[in-house]
Amino acid sequence: MMRTRPLKVALLGCGVVGSEVARIMTTHAADLAARIGAPVELAGVAVRRPSKVRAGIDPALVTTDATALVKRGDIDVVLEVIGGIEPARTLITTAFEHGASVVSANKALLAQDGAALHAAAAEHGRDLYYEAAVAGAIPLIRPLRESLAGDKVNRVLGIVNGTTNFILDAMDTTGAGYQEALDEATALGYAEADPTADVEGFDAAAKAAILAGIAFHTRVRLDDVYREGMTEVTAADFASAKEMGCTIKLLAICERAADGGSVTARVHPAMIPLDHPLASVRGAYNAVFVEAEAAGQLMFYGPGAGGSPTASAVLGDLVAVCRNRLNGATGPGDSAYTQLPVSPMGDSVTRYHISLDVADKPGVLAQVATVFAEHGVSIDTVRQSVRKSGGDDAAVEQGGGRAGGEASLVVVTHRAADAALTGTVDALRQLDTVRGVASIMRVEGE
């Protein structure tokens, strides 16, 4: 039997996502009521610019006083889609204090202060849901937090930023340079006017912190995540990747150590084999690959950003929170029941693709190989090419070539600790025969 008194909802923010949430709440009101067991009513919308025309929203609901809105005392659920750290953090905690549960899409805040927000929700007996904070419409947080709660997740590997995937995919499929691909992404609306948060990996790092915390039931903050952007990826890197049967993606990687005693979280560009499911993720789509002990390998795929996909995730959480409210209960809270240490990047183990500019003379390869051996990094394959007039390269036998010229040396290693690789590269730069380290790319997903 449906309750007639509506559940009241406050919306903080009415931009691309917020306006879509309001639209769907209005146009699908009957369906939402049927799924929840009670009608939901948009009781107020907090914005910065009240004069802006917002189609489908009663102007009487619009306010610039977000604090007064969440303090009303009759609000059942607050939907926070304004982003940033403040005033979002204060508004969310204030909502808990005044009896409201919260649905948030704020990845930056959750990555930085998720533990404190969960504690505030628990203190006041309220829900904190945030499916929309990672990978847009893709159901990911709830499966990790609920469906896999009885399993042991060992690794989460994913493409969690649509802008960077669009850029790298364009570079791969069309041969475009980084700037050309970025310009296209900007023109199509996939990249912001200032794309720094995306292309330097900040956005993906926040999402990695959230995923690692849930997957491994431990505290992982944004500061714990190693971050490396993709602005230095070149056409030459893609050419090398193709020679290895790989492509390049900006990946968020969260791993449990082999002994189970620690975790790592990192974001960086990486080569992945073309037969890996993530290699076929095109355009602005996201995908996350989860490896669990009992469930095996699972992949979640779909649109990771945009008004409608993100609004879908917000509304899914709204339905869940409202159902909890009607039942006088709360859903899963903070799952961080352990506190595993977060290991530094130097402890991460993977393979590496290293491109060196070297002198073209006998003995160079032997010198380079010695440096790798001294640092405990085992070489898998080596490819050397000699600079011809006009700038073209010609592959030659290992260690051969004409004295006095220039050559490029590509080394692919076996799995090694990142610290060992860093020491190797530092030592290589000291060799007189090494004129430069052109690129270093990790190889994942094998």
Rosetta blueprint (number, residue, H / E / L):
1 M L
2 M L
3 R L
4 T L
5 R L
6 P L
7 L E
8 K E
9 V E
10 A E
11 L E
12 L E
13 G L
14 C L
15 G L
16 V H
17 V H
18 G H
19 S H
20 E H
21 V H
22 A H
23 R H
24 I H
25 M H
26 T H
27 T H
28 H L
29 A H
30 A H
31 D H
32 L H
33 A H
34 A H
35 R H
36 I H
37 G L
38 A L
39 P L
40 V E
41 E E
42 L E
43 A E
44 G E
45 V E
46 A E
47 V L
48 R L
49 R L
50 P L
51 S L
52 K L
53 V L
54 R L
55 A L
56 G L
57 I L
58 D L
59 P H
60 A H
61 L H
62 V E
63 T E
64 T L
65 D L
66 A H
67 T H
68 A H
69 L H
70 V H
71 K L
72 R L
73 G L
74 D L
75 I L
76 D L
77 V E
78 V E
79 L E
80 E E
81 V L
82 I L
83 G L
84 G L
85 I L
86 E L
87 P L
88 A H
89 R H
90 T H
91 L H
92 I H
93 T H
94 T H
95 A H
96 F H
97 E H
98 H L
99 G L
100 A L
101 S E
102 V E
103 V E
104 S E
105 A L
106 N L
107 K H
108 A H
109 L H
110 L H
111 A H
112 Q H
113 D H
114 G H
115 A H
116 A H
117 L H
118 H H
119 A H
120 A H
121 A H
122 A H
123 E H
124 H L
125 G L
126 R L
127 D L
128 L E
129 Y E
130 Y L
131 E H
132 A H
133 A H
134 V L
135 A L
136 G L
137 A L
138 I L
139 P L
140 L L
141 I H
142 R H
143 P H
144 L H
145 R H
146 E H
147 S H
148 L L
149 A L
150 G L
151 D L
152 K L
153 V E
154 N E
155 R E
156 V E
157 L E
158 G E
159 I E
160 V L
161 N L
162 G H
163 T H
164 T H
165 N H
166 F H
167 I H
168 L H
169 D H
170 A H
171 M H
172 D H
173 T H
174 T H
175 G L
176 A L
177 G L
178 Y H
179 Q H
180 E H
181 A H
182 L H
183 D H
184 E H
185 A H
186 T H
187 A H
188 L L
189 G L
190 Y L
191 A L
192 E L
193 A L
194 D L
195 P L
196 T H
197 A H
198 D H
199 V H
200 E L
201 G L
202 F H
203 D H
204 A H
205 A H
206 A H
207 K H
208 A H
209 A H
210 I H
211 L H
212 A H
213 G H
214 I H
215 A H
216 F H
217 H L
218 T L
219 R L
220 V L
221 R L
222 L H
223 D H
224 D H
225 V L
226 Y E
227 R E
228 E L
229 G L
230 M L
231 T L
232 E L
233 V L
234 T L
235 A H
236 A H
237 D H
238 F H
239 A H
240 S H
241 A H
242 K H
243 E H
244 M L
245 G L
246 C E
247 T E
248 I E
249 K E
250 L E
251 L E
252 A E
253 I E
254 C E
255 E E
256 R E
257 A L
258 A L
259 D L
260 G L
261 G L
262 S L
263 V E
264 T E
265 A E
266 R E
267 V E
268 H E
269 P E
270 A E
271 M E
272 I E
273 P E
274 L L
275 D L
276 H L
277 P H
278 L H
279 A H
280 S H
281 V L
282 R L
283 G L
284 A L
285 Y E
286 N E
287 A E
288 V E
289 F E
290 V E
291 E E
292 A E
293 E L
294 A L
295 A L
296 G E
297 Q E
298 L E
299 M E
300 F E
301 Y E
302 G E
303 P E
304 G L
305 A L
306 G L
307 G H
308 S H
309 P H
310 T H
311 A H
312 S H
313 A H
314 V H
315 L H
316 G H
317 D H
318 L H
319 V H
320 A H
321 V H
322 C H
323 R H
324 N H
325 R H
326 L H
327 N H
328 G L
329 A L
330 T L
331 G L
332 P L
333 G L
334 D L
335 S L
336 A L
337 Y L
338 T L
339 Q L
340 L L
341 P L
342 V E
343 S L
344 P L
345 M H
346 G H
347 D H
348 S L
349 V E
350 T E
351 R E
352 Y E
353 H E
354 I E
355 S E
356 L E
357 D E
358 V E
359 A E
360 D E
361 K L
362 P L
363 G L
364 V H
365 L H
366 A H
367 Q H
368 V H
369 A H
370 T H
371 V H
372 F H
373 A H
374 E H
375 H L
376 G L
377 V L
378 S L
379 I E
380 D E
381 T E
382 V E
383 R E
384 Q E
385 S E
386 V E
387 R E
388 K L
389 S L
390 G L
391 G L
392 D L
393 D E
394 A E
395 A E
396 V E
397 E L
398 Q L
399 G L
400 G L
401 G L
402 R L
403 A L
404 G L
405 G E
406 E E
407 A E
408 S E
409 L E
410 V E
411 V E
412 V E
413 T E
414 H L
415 R L
416 A E
417 A E
418 D H
419 A H
420 A H
421 L H
422 T H
423 G H
424 T H
425 V H
426 D H
427 A H
428 L H
429 R H
430 Q L
431 L L
432 D L
433 T L
434 V E
435 R E
436 G E
437 V E
438 A E
439 S E
440 I E
441 M E
442 R E
443 V E
444 E L
445 G L
446 E L
